[in-house]
């Protein structure tokens, strides 16, 4: 394990934009931060590299001076903590893991952990949800599959838990088995509420690997969830369905599983669908069935299948992850859907699974072969494009805290920044 030294200001507890990345898409869940910017050119900027005990696809999280990441540990589900210099602080296991299906994007630890600064909650393909404090002390653990029914997803679990209504919420969306949202008490793991979320769909189209988004409307939290051909809003305190929007798959075609999550801000949710072929914006101020009334705009020539887009400051950035146009980065006005610019990253046979992040006016995208692309956002497009090879496979998304970048590969954690 190689260790470098972080600047003393790297992690500032309580200053979220500078020092915390509490969930897989950051503090606002939209893949953007206004914190200190890392280097655009990463050549010669690696501070440390830490080995992981197994292959996983989850994104690390950061709180204060600690980084947390899930990983297989032997044959068990595991959670590890590292300090700011890449030194392992502790590791915990939670019983037998369920191996990934052997696909490139699969593992027993696809879902990313979350933290509120008091506890860390991890969710695994085995169905286990485990909660520890920041020092690794186990607090509780349950298994959703043993309690509510087995996993019927075609591929490996992808959704991550969220904090909503003061509790931990997990979305289970699958064609062949029960689909639901469940809220768990963060102190005990006991069920607070459980709400069915089942829609009739074509074959596989009920399978969703997306993570819900928590928004506020009229001072109350809503859980906005994308999957099974529907975007829905549930009351975070009670689980009650407040509204639903269909129309994404009007002919109920099969194989329309969804991977990329919706992003939301300023009263809109922007939703990737049609297996990377389309995106749309849905207004969040409705009630009941809003399928005919709340579509703000739709684009059928732009989209992303696996990579969740970035939404920040009224702009929406979508990375085309596969197909002939892979590596195309498009910026749109979030309210109108107007295309503002398009830029292309260098092309190769490999595709993108890692979701891009925006740090100030700099964007970072990682291809599956570990090639990092970075550049400056301008009003006309992406400039000063740089590339840097990690030379290890990457499925997880990048993390940025305090001027540093953290990448999780098939076998390691990498940290880049200025000394």
Phi and psi in degrees as a GROMACS rama.xvg file:
@    title "Ramachandran Plot"
@    xaxis  label "Phi"
@    yaxis  label "Psi"
@TYPE xy
-95.5533  139.414  UNK-2
-125.682  135.97  UNK-3
-117.543  -178.464  UNK-4
-113.662  125.614  UNK-5
-78.1396  150.157  UNK-6
-60.9106  147.832  UNK-7
-63.268  -18.355  UNK-8
-94.1162  10.7985  UNK-9
-58.6986  -51.0491  UNK-10
-113.986  119.656  UNK-11
-119.888  99.513  UNK-12
-57.3894  130.921  UNK-13
95.5695  -18.7014  UNK-14
-99.7087  88.5933  UNK-15
-60.3041  -45.2458  UNK-16
-67.3827  -21.1742  UNK-17
-98.9095  -33.7292  UNK-18
-131.807  3.08914  UNK-19
-129.959  140.337  UNK-20
-134.253  84.2627  UNK-21
-82.7688  -6.34637  UNK-22
-151.49  174.02  UNK-23
-64.4077  -24.1871  UNK-24
-110.715  19.0556  UNK-25
90.1594  -175.351  UNK-26
-67.4714  -31.2293  UNK-27
-96.4924  0.660223  UNK-28
62.9822  17.5571  UNK-29
-115.155  9.31812  UNK-30
76.9354  20.6279  UNK-31
-134.581  150.183  UNK-32
-145.167  149.726  UNK-33
-102.293  15.0216  UNK-34
-70.5213  -177.015  UNK-35
-56.1821  135.987  UNK-36
-84.6724  136.266  UNK-37
-75.363  173.859  UNK-38
-63.389  147.691  UNK-39
-77.5167  -43.7058  UNK-40
-92.5414  115.564  UNK-41
-91.9052  -0.343385  UNK-42
-59.7421  124.715  UNK-43
74.3493  12.138  UNK-44
-108.992  9.88738  UNK-45
-72.3876  126.298  UNK-46
-94.2134  -39.5812  UNK-47
-160.7  163.232  UNK-48
-137.149  131.936  UNK-49
-125.001  134.504  UNK-50
-79.0149  145.392  UNK-51
-108.044  153.462  UNK-52
-78.6298  -10.9152  UNK-53
-162.325  169.916  UNK-54
-87.3364  124.018  UNK-55
-139.154  166.757  UNK-56
-117.9  5.64532  UNK-57
-76.4564  154.718  UNK-58
-89.4828  137.549  UNK-59
-66.9541  162.261  UNK-60
-127.548  161.049  UNK-61
-135.273  135.481  UNK-62
-142.023  123.787  UNK-63
60.97  -126.116  UNK-64
-99.0009  15.9165  UNK-65
-125.109  141.952  UNK-66
-113.217  136.156  UNK-67
-122.869  139.769  UNK-68
-149.852  139.755  UNK-69
-87.0876  151.348  UNK-70
-166.196  147.871  UNK-71
-61.9172  138.162  UNK-72
-123.548  101.228  UNK-73
64.542  -126.89  UNK-74
-99.2621  11.8696  UNK-75
-112.136  157.729  UNK-76
-71.028  134.219  UNK-77
-136.86  156.406  UNK-78
-134.301  132.132  UNK-79
-123.407  152.773  UNK-80
-123.325  139.824  UNK-81
-126.296  154.05  UNK-82
-91.6494  -175.461  UNK-83
-68.084  -12.8991  UNK-84
-103.624  6.5553  UNK-85
87.287  11.5893  UNK-86
-85.5275  131.709  UNK-87
-67.7071  130.671  UNK-88
-97.3027  -43.3583  UNK-89
-162.816  163.506  UNK-90
-142.247  141.548  UNK-91
-130.384  147.978  UNK-92
-120.576  155.687  UNK-93
-132.895  29.0364  UNK-94
99.512  -179.932  UNK-95
-61.0329  132.83  UNK-96
-87.5053  165.767  UNK-97
-107.898  114.22  UNK-98
-60.5835  152.378  UNK-99
-66.5892  166.602  UNK-100
-78.1716  4.21756  UNK-101
90.0581  0.137339  UNK-102
-78.8069  162.45  UNK-103
-57.1894  -35.5006  UNK-104
-98.2493  6.50996  UNK-105
-106.826  149.123  UNK-106
-163.562  173.799  UNK-107
-78.1064  -12.206  UNK-108
-129.539  67.4474  UNK-109
-84.6073  -34.3184  UNK-110
-75.8102  140.86  UNK-111
-89.9234  145.731  UNK-112
-73.7436  169.633  UNK-113
-134.108  156.78  UNK-114
-145.394  149.576  UNK-115
-113.109  13.0317  UNK-116
90.7582  -9.04314  UNK-117
-114.401  -40.7672  UNK-118
-132.974  161.221  UNK-119
-119.408  129.687  UNK-120
-117.304  129.886  UNK-121
-123.809  146.444  UNK-122
-129.43  135.806  UNK-123
-125.941  161.19  UNK-124
-59.398  -27.8406  UNK-125
-63.7224  -14.0318  UNK-126
97.6318  -8.65686  UNK-127
-70.6719  131.738  UNK-128
-114.614  122.642  UNK-129
-126.538  143.353  UNK-130
-128.009  130.494  UNK-131
-132.195  164.151  UNK-132
-84.7675  179.24  UNK-133
-70.0802  -12.6943  UNK-134
-96.4438  4.95945  UNK-135
90.3525  5.29944  UNK-136
-70.982  122.099  UNK-137
-65.1006  134.693  UNK-138
-110.871  -44.7474  UNK-139
-165.506  165.181  UNK-140
-158.024  135.652  UNK-141
-135.405  170.426  UNK-142
-127.521  113.728  UNK-143
-65.218  -35.37  UNK-144
-69.9467  -38.6143  UNK-145
-69.0228  -30.1179  UNK-146
-87.8058  -37.0351  UNK-147
-122.876  -6.10404  UNK-148
126.857  154.001  UNK-149
-75.4148  161.828  UNK-150
-72.9649  123.888  UNK-151
-115.597  12.6132  UNK-152
-62.9806  145.676  UNK-153
-67.3712  -38.0938  UNK-154
-117.726  -169.213  UNK-155
-80.1521  141.037  UNK-156
-46.4811  141.66  UNK-157
-129.679  -23.6489  UNK-158
-67.7817  145.516  UNK-159
-108.727  151.759  UNK-160
-69.2888  164.223  UNK-161
-136.213  159  UNK-162
-92.7971  129.217  UNK-163
-153.67  134.33  UNK-164
60.8921  26.1155  UNK-165
81.7792  4.30696  UNK-166
-126.175  178.341  UNK-167
-97.5249  126.264  UNK-168
-118.69  133.009  UNK-169
-122.375  135.359  UNK-170
-102.923  128.515  UNK-171
-117.576  114.827  UNK-172
-131.633  115.584  UNK-173
-151.703  150.205  UNK-174
-73.9736  -41.8871  UNK-175
-90.7004  -15.9161  UNK-176
-126.291  -170.257  UNK-177
-65.7202  140.895  UNK-178
-120.937  137.062  UNK-179
-166.546  164.582  UNK-180
-109.571  137.034  UNK-181
-130.655  137.043  UNK-182
-109.656  130.118  UNK-183
-120.591  138.99  UNK-184
-66.0099  123.595  UNK-185
-68.0058  -14.4127  UNK-186
-88.9234  -28.8339  UNK-187
-126.306  -20.7757  UNK-188
82.0627  1.64807  UNK-189
-74.9875  147.903  UNK-190
-64.396  129.359  UNK-191
-93.7588  -47.6318  UNK-192
-155.825  159.131  UNK-193
-141.364  126.676  UNK-194
-122.439  124.649  UNK-195
-62.1996  143.968  UNK-196
-139.599  73.7611  UNK-197
-118.835  126.427  UNK-198
-125.262  145.558  UNK-199
-76.1325  126.523  UNK-200
-137.521  171.668  UNK-201
-70.1822  172.223  UNK-202
-53.6585  127.866  UNK-203
70.2462  -14.6824  UNK-204
-69.1329  -13.3562  UNK-205
-85.2473  -6.99358  UNK-206
-79.5281  127.651  UNK-207
-133.429  137.712  UNK-208
-114.805  19.5126  UNK-209
-87.8831  161.573  UNK-210
-109.516  133.019  UNK-211
-61.5193  161.668  UNK-212
-121.852  132.885  UNK-213
-102.103  123.567  UNK-214
-126.812  164.111  UNK-215
-110.292  134.835  UNK-216
-135.519  123.036  UNK-217
54.2135  38.8157  UNK-218
78.7288  0.930803  UNK-219
-117.422  143.029  UNK-220
-78.8952  137.592  UNK-221
-119.652  147.898  UNK-222
-103.028  110.036  UNK-223
-95.1662  120.005  UNK-224
-126.537  135.589  UNK-225
-115.98  123.884  UNK-226
164.455  160.615  UNK-227
57.4487  42.565  UNK-228
65.0726  15.2967  UNK-229
-139.487  142.918  UNK-230
-102.714  131.729  UNK-231
-131.43  156.397  UNK-232
-124.504  125.225  UNK-233
-119.36  145.146  UNK-234
-66.3941  126.383  UNK-235
-69.5382  -26.1354  UNK-236
-82.794  -32.6893  UNK-237
-117.744  -18.4818  UNK-238
83.8114  0.356793  UNK-239
-63.412  135.437  UNK-240
-70.8454  122.114  UNK-241
-97.2166  -37.5611  UNK-242
-159.824  160.632  UNK-243
-145.945  146.525  UNK-244
-131.369  119.455  UNK-245
-107.297  -160.414  UNK-246
95.985  -0.548813  UNK-247
-78.3018  -24.7806  UNK-248
-143.138  67.8401  UNK-249
-62.5107  -23.8835  UNK-250
-95.0671  5.89326  UNK-251
54.03  42.623  UNK-252
-63.2887  149.419  UNK-253
-81.9499  170.592  UNK-254
64.4634  24.1015  UNK-255
-98.8789  42.7634  UNK-256
-60.9373  154.751  UNK-257
-122.38  140.32  UNK-258
-117.139  -53.8126  UNK-259
-66.0238  134.608  UNK-260
-83.4227  160.016  UNK-261
-75.1166  154.596  UNK-262
-121.363  155.66  UNK-263
-148.249  141.357  UNK-264
-171.744  153.876  UNK-265
54.7911  38.9103  UNK-266
79.0495  10.9607  UNK-267
-129.833  144.864  UNK-268
-113.873  130.361  UNK-269
-104.124  126.278  UNK-270
-121.475  119.087  UNK-271
-81.9358  136.965  UNK-272
-153.698  -175.392  UNK-273
60.3143  39.7376  UNK-274
51.4822  44.3134  UNK-275
90.3628  2.42652  UNK-276
-93.1413  -15.4837  UNK-277
-147.901  157.752  UNK-278
-139.435  156.357  UNK-279
-151.172  156.656  UNK-280
-113.174  132.448  UNK-281
-118.27  130.092  UNK-282
-72.9442  142.385  UNK-283
-102.753  15.8872  UNK-284
-103.046  20.6132  UNK-285
-97.5642  179.661  UNK-286
-146.694  150.733  UNK-287
73.031  -148.979  UNK-288
-86.1313  112.919  UNK-289
-109.681  20.7652  UNK-290
-59.9689  -29.1728  UNK-291
-100.116  -7.75176  UNK-292
-120.386  -20.5305  UNK-293
-116.618  19.2226  UNK-294
-78.6081  117.863  UNK-295
-83.0702  -41.7199  UNK-296
-164.595  165.391  UNK-297
-146.834  139.543  UNK-298
-126.782  127.788  UNK-299
-107.03  7.68275  UNK-300
-113.83  2.33499  UNK-301
-132.267  142.29  UNK-302
176.537  176.449  UNK-303
-147.528  134.772  UNK-304
-90.9727  -49.2619  UNK-305
-106.668  -31.6626  UNK-306
-86.2063  120.972  UNK-307
-71.8953  131.44  UNK-308
-70.369  175.005  UNK-309
-106.751  137.432  UNK-310
-126.716  121.624  UNK-311
-157.685  133.695  UNK-312
53.8211  40.7628  UNK-313
78.9485  6.09824  UNK-314
-121.668  149.033  UNK-315
-122.596  124.225  UNK-316
-114.336  119.953  UNK-317
-122.319  129.362  UNK-318
-101.115  119.834  UNK-319
-71.1752  116.654  UNK-320
-93.7306  -19.9046  UNK-321
-148.174  174.595  UNK-322
83.8392  -176.925  UNK-323
-59.4706  -28.0474  UNK-324
-99.2223  17.0379  UNK-325
-57.844  140.899  UNK-326
91.3051  -0.079228  UNK-327
-82.0622  125.029  UNK-328
-107.866  122.837  UNK-329
-118.367  134.534  UNK-330
-110.432  127.831  UNK-331
-126.28  154.461  UNK-332
-73.8397  124.025  UNK-333
-66.2312  -33.6285  UNK-334
-78.842  -37.4725  UNK-335
-103.001  -21.583  UNK-336
81.7396  3.1319  UNK-337
-64.1773  132.236  UNK-338
-75.1748  123.206  UNK-339
-94.0028  -38.4042  UNK-340
-167.82  166.357  UNK-341
-140.871  138.516  UNK-342
-135.676  157.696  UNK-343
-119.899  131.816  UNK-344
-83.7802  156.475  UNK-345
-54.9239  135.909  UNK-346
-95.1742  147.999  UNK-347
-150.467  171.24  UNK-348
-63.4821  -25.7638  UNK-349
-74.1422  158.541  UNK-350
-112.716  -177.111  UNK-351
-113.173  133.194  UNK-352
-116.586  -31.5327  UNK-353
-68.0128  133.999  UNK-354
-81.3805  138.379  UNK-355
-69.9097  159.015  UNK-356
-129.027  152.325  UNK-357
-116.494  127.247  UNK-358
-121.719  103.025  UNK-359
63.5311  -117.623  UNK-360
-108.538  23.2513  UNK-361
-118.705  136.79  UNK-362
-117.253  145.938  UNK-363
-129.996  126.46  UNK-364
-127.832  140.409  UNK-365
-126.164  124.636  UNK-366
-82.1018  162.29  UNK-367
-61.6315  -23.1441  UNK-368
-86.3966  6.69165  UNK-369
88.7026  10.5646  UNK-370
-82.1401  119.934  UNK-371
-93.9038  130.205  UNK-372
-114.125  135.549  UNK-373
-137.237  156.457  UNK-374
-172.21  169.13  UNK-375
-94.7395  134.849  UNK-376
-84.7172  125.816  UNK-377
-123.04  174.802  UNK-378
-68.1946  -17.2244  UNK-379
-104.572  -5.40448  UNK-380
140.832  -162.558  UNK-381
-90.4165  129.047  UNK-382
-124.403  168.299  UNK-383
53.8179  45.7687  UNK-384
-70.1199  126.918  UNK-385
-120.433  157.498  UNK-386
-134.58  149.614  UNK-387
-149.359  129.965  UNK-388
-94.9098  122.126  UNK-389
-80.3988  -23.3363  UNK-390
62.6948  26.6393  UNK-391
-141.143  148.916  UNK-392
-66.0927  145.84  UNK-393
-134.445  125.799  UNK-394
-115.185  -35.6814  UNK-395
-67.6048  157.945  UNK-396
-87.8989  154.515  UNK-397
-70.4372  164.265  UNK-398
-131.914  140.493  UNK-399
-128.88  125.247  UNK-400
-141.442  127.402  UNK-401
53.8097  40.8991  UNK-402
81.1492  8.64174  UNK-403
-116.188  152.635  UNK-404
-118.2  135.931  UNK-405
-122.242  131.847  UNK-406
-124.313  136.768  UNK-407
-107.692  121.026  UNK-408
-103.951  -171.095  UNK-409
-59.2844  -27.5074  UNK-410
-135.703  -2.48023  UNK-411
-147.251  166.221  UNK-412
-110.275  135.23  UNK-413
-118.29  141.755  UNK-414
-126.424  130.847  UNK-415
-122.605  147.738  UNK-416
168.03  -175.996  UNK-417
-83.5988  146.881  UNK-418
